[in-house]
């Protein structure tokens, strides 16, 4: 009975997904479908000047779609601006496109990328810590009796992860580089439940879990990670946090 129920649920899920006439696919997150969702671009690198996300658009209809994009800026970090690339060009100074990106029935298109950058981009300054939020809606309002559209909200998040930067706690991370485990030392976390998030060098969250800091040290296994740069974020229940960088050499 349980097996039949699971099969039915999976079948219904497949039907719902396939019924989406237009799919937005996150190319940084295992090609996950992100229609009407919120995703985060994270970095704690103070020298970065551009936070970027790349998407695929898939036409699941039997007709050619003439797609346009409109954006809604929900929040923009101080000293930053934004632009997006859609179709054959980039759009730095507009909230909507006026040239259609044509996608054939059943086809995928790789020409949508969103960016938040520092206003003085060509002087190569760092992005200021904080977050921006922008909603992108892809639509074709002419091909069907009802509009075909899909949207995604991108949170561009640098360093503080939405936590008061004044609550950031000093830490020591060792060994660095590591191959099996890293240990994070911070005395203020003793005997506390913590939320641990790990991000790869592209800013994609790869792991999130709850840990108990029984002492001033938190041990994190990294033996399953591929070699490269990673970022960690520990946050306590009262909002105190630390962001740390480490290398894996496997």
Secondary structure, DSSP 4 states (H G I P E B T S, - for coil): -HHHHHHHHHHHHHHHHHH-SEEEEETTTTTEE-TTEEEEEEE--TT--EEEEEEEEEE-SSS-EEEEEEEEEEE--TTEEEEEEETTEEESS-SB-SS-EEE-TT-EEEEEEEEEEETTGGGTPPPPSEEEEEEEEEEESSSSSS-EEEEEEEEEEESSTTS-GGGB---EEESSSBSSEEEEE-GGGTTEEEEEEEEETTS-EEEEEEEEESSSEEEEE-TTSPSEEEEEEEEETTS-EEEEEEEE--
